[in-house]
Every structure is written in structure tokens, then in C-alpha cells.
Amino acid sequence: MAITAADIVSLSQAGENLSELADQVKAGAEKIITKNGKSYVALIDAARLEYYHQLERERTQLALIDEASKGIDDVAAGRVKDARAAISALKRR
């Protein structure tokens, strides 16, 4: 969804029209609230925010799975070191 000029609202306007803005957001709009002419906060539907958080959790989980897969590949290829020896070498540095 593209942000239009109508979706940009000053903080003072937002305070005066919060109920109307909330209704617009609930209907699918996203609003950018500005302070001193600069982006300050966004007003989005709570369900959409939860969806964004879920996407971020899934992205994190996929990254962890990818790293685990690389580790398994390293073990299978014999690219491993003894943990105690590696820790001792780090401590000596």
C-alpha cells in the first residue's frame, strides 16, 4: 500500500482527529504522524502490526534454521574443531 499525502498528518491534527484517523486505519489506511515536519510515528491497525511481528519472528526462525543447516554441513564435511581446544586457544590470545 502506497502512502499518499492524505496519509501524512501532523501530531496536532492527529490529536484533534484521533477517532476519525483510527476509523480510517481500521478500514485499511496507514497514517504517518509528523512532528515538526518530520516523520514521528505510524498509526496502523493492531492486527496488521501483529502480522508484521509474526513475519519478523518467521524471518528470524528461518535465519536460525539456515545457520543450523550450515553447521550440519560443516560437521558432515569434517570442518570441525574440538571445543575445549578452541576455547583454550582463545584464552591464550
C-alpha positions in Angstrom: 0.0 0.0 0.0 1.5 3.3 -1.0 1.5 6.3 1.4 -0.2 9.4 -0.1 -0.2 13.0 1.0 -3.6 12.3 2.7 -1.9 9.7 4.9 0.5 12.2 6.4 -0.9 14.0 9.4 0.7 16.4 11.8 0.8 15.4 15.5 -1.6 18.3 16.4 -4.0 17.2 13.7 -3.8 13.7 14.9 -4.7 14.7 18.4 -7.7 16.7 17.2 -8.9 13.9 14.9 -7.8 10.7 16.5 -11.1 8.9 16.4 -11.6 9.6 12.7 -8.0 8.6 12.0 -8.5 5.4 14.0 -11.6 4.6 11.9 -9.6 5.1 8.6 -6.8 2.9 9.9 -9.2 0.2 10.9 -10.6 0.4 7.4 -7.1 -0.3 5.9 -5.3 3.0 5.8 -1.9 3.6 7.4 -1.1 7.1 8.7 2.3 8.7 9.2 2.2 11.2 12.1 4.7 14.0 11.8 6.3 16.2 14.5 8.0 19.5 13.5 7.6 18.4 9.8 9.4 15.1 10.2 8.1 11.5 10.4 7.5 10.7 14.1 5.3 7.6 14.4 2.9 5.5 12.3 -0.7 4.6 13.0 -1.6 1.1 11.8 -4.2 -1.4 12.5 -3.3 -3.6 15.5 -4.0 -6.8 13.5 -1.6 -5.6 10.8 1.1 -4.8 13.5 0.7 -8.4 14.8 1.1 -9.7 11.3 4.3 -7.7 10.8 5.6 -9.1 14.1 4.8 -12.6 13.0 6.7 -12.1 9.8 9.7 -10.9 11.7 9.6 -13.9 14.0 9.3 -16.2 11.0 12.3 -14.5 9.3 14.4 -14.9 12.5 13.4 -18.6 12.7 14.4 -19.1 9.0 17.7 -17.5 9.6 18.4 -19.8 12.6 17.4 -22.8 10.5 19.8 -21.7 7.8 22.6 -21.3 10.2 21.9 -24.8 11.8 21.9 -26.3 8.3 25.3 -24.7 7.5 26.6 -26.2 10.8 25.3 -29.6 9.9 27.0 -29.3 6.5 30.3 -28.3 8.3 30.1 -31.4 10.5 29.3 -33.7 7.6 32.3 -32.2 5.7 34.6 -32.6 8.7 35.1 -28.9 9.2 35.0 -29.1 13.0 37.3 -28.3 15.9 37.4 -29.6 19.4 35.5 -27.1 21.6 37.9 -27.3 24.5 40.9 -26.8 22.3 39.3 -23.8 20.5 38.4 -22.2 23.9 41.9 -22.7 25.2 43.4 -21.1 22.1 41.1 -18.1 22.5 42.1 -17.7 26.2 45.8 -17.8 25.3 45.3 -14.8 22.9 
